[in-house]
Amino acid sequence: MGFSKGTLTVVFACYIVGLLGSLLVSGVVSDRLGRKPVLLPALGLALVACLVFATAGGVAALVVARLCTGIAVGAVVSAGMAAVTDVAGPARRRLAALLASCAMVFGAGVGPLLAGVLSETLPGPTVTVFAVEAVLLATAVAVVLRMPVRRPARTGAGPWVRVPGVPRGAGRQLALGIAVFAPGITATSFVLSLGPSLLSGLLGTGSRIVSGALAFAMFLSATGVQFAVRRLRRRTVLVTGATATALGMLSLVAAVHTASVPALAGAALLAGAGQGMGQLGGLSLLNSTVPTERLAEANAALNVGGYLPAGLLPVTAGYLTDATGLTTGTTVFATTLTLLAVGGGGLAALARDRVS
């Protein structure tokens, strides 16, 4: 459609606006009414988003579709991850955190790759991509309908719409998870939103397959690293995740200053690893300390803390890039995120043994 990098990142961030709004209510509703009453409407809204995407003729339609997608994903990451823990049972809570986290990042990687391949090789690219996505969502509806989860025996107190939180005594674990997860997911959000622009500048290519492959490799790294570190102490996972994010941002700076495609690929892989370990560490800490009846809300709180900077910083970087150039905008963003990652890793390293 030919819009600027700033507009591109705003469209991307509309997803996060919808997601954050959804997280204000979806976690509480899921804990009080059950997982299915949240998941099924969310999947229905995602199907509506597919229809709007497939027929979009301008930026306004993209904004609406991204908002709908964000609302749907906000419900899924809070209620869906809690549902995985419910199905796994009390004895397998750490495994549940691993599988829920991996499912999220693996899907985030398969999506861009599948979209890139379909849009480059089949006719009617946007319609075809979202028709396939609609079929995938329909299978998710079938799975949720058969999911063996029960309605909560009792409902909690307090308002239905609120900033999600955790029970007394779990705030420290939530803060540590956010301190590492937030820089990681902000790094991957930047690569998702401006990665095609970086590839265009470094390779001179607008291939959607190449862009999709970069995103897929990033989230494949996020998936694989979680299996690799699943037996490590939670504190070790968090510190290593923060380190990966910081190294990824340094590699990103090297990529834009030297026009190095391998450095850009390295930045994407390290950013994916940073998000994967931050997400796994945060979810594992919550699963170990938060009771089932508050778990969806706790998951929502973790994601609010992560997605808020993931929406704000890439948008700022996008407009800064329009004003000062790709190299300067990327350097400022990467330097800021490196400092945040180092700070988060330092907090995790100083954590007491009870979060290990």
C-alpha positions, 0 to 999 in steps of 0.5 A: 500500500506504500505507507511509511515505516512509521505508519507500518509500526502504528498498524503493527502496534494496533494489535498490541493496543487491542491485546492490552485492552483484552488483558484487562478483562479476559484473565479475570473472566476466565478465572471466574467463568471458565476457559471456554467462555473466553476462548470461543468468542476470541476465536470467533473474533479472530475469524472476523479479523481474517475476513477484514484482512482479506477484504482490506483496501487501506490502512483503516481496515488494517487497523480494525483487523489488527485491533480485532486480532489483538483482542483475540490474542489477549484472550488466548494468551491468558485463558489459553495458557491457563487451560493448558495448565488445567489439562496438564494437572498439578503434577505437570505445571512446569511442563505445561508452562513449557508447552504453552510458551512454545506453542505461542512462539512457534505459531508466531513463527509459522504464521509469517513463513506460511503467509510469505510462501502463500502470498508469493506462490498462489493467486489472490495472495491476501485472500488466500493467506487469510482463508488458510488462517480461517481454516486453522482457526476453525480447527482451534474451535473444534479443539476448544469444544472438546477440551476437558476443562471444568467451570470454576467451583467459585468466583473471585471478588473485585471488579471484572475489568481491572489491571491484572495482577497476582495474589499477595506474595507473587509480585516479586516473581511477576516483576522478575518475569516482566524484567526479562520477558519485556525486552525480549518480546520488544526485540522480536516485535521490532524485527517483525515490524521493521524486519522487511524494511531492514532486509530491503535496505541490506539485501535490496529485496522485497521478497515476502518469503525471505521476510517470513523466513527471517521471522520463522527462524527467530521464533524457531530459535525461541521454541528450540531454546526453551526445550534446551533450557527446560531443566535449568533453574528458573533464575539461570533461564532468566539471566541467559534470556536477558543476555541473549536479548542484549547480544541480539541488539548489539548484533542488530547495531552491527548489521545496520552499520556494516550492511551485514545480512549474517549479523541481522540473522544473528540478531533475529535468532538471539532476539528469539532466544531472549523472548523464549527464555524470558517467556518460559522463565516468567510463566514458570515462576507464575505456575509455581506460585499462583493458584489455579483460580488466579492463573489466567489473570497472572498470565495476563499481568505478565503479558501486559508488562511485556507487550506495553513496551513491545508496542511503544518502543517499536513505534517510536523507532519507526517514526525515528527511522522516518526522521533520521534514517534506518541506521540511526533509528535502529541504533537508538532503539537497540541501545535502549533495549540493551540497557533494559535487558542488562537491567532485567538480567541483573535483577534476575541474577540477584534474585533469591533462591526461592525463585530458582 
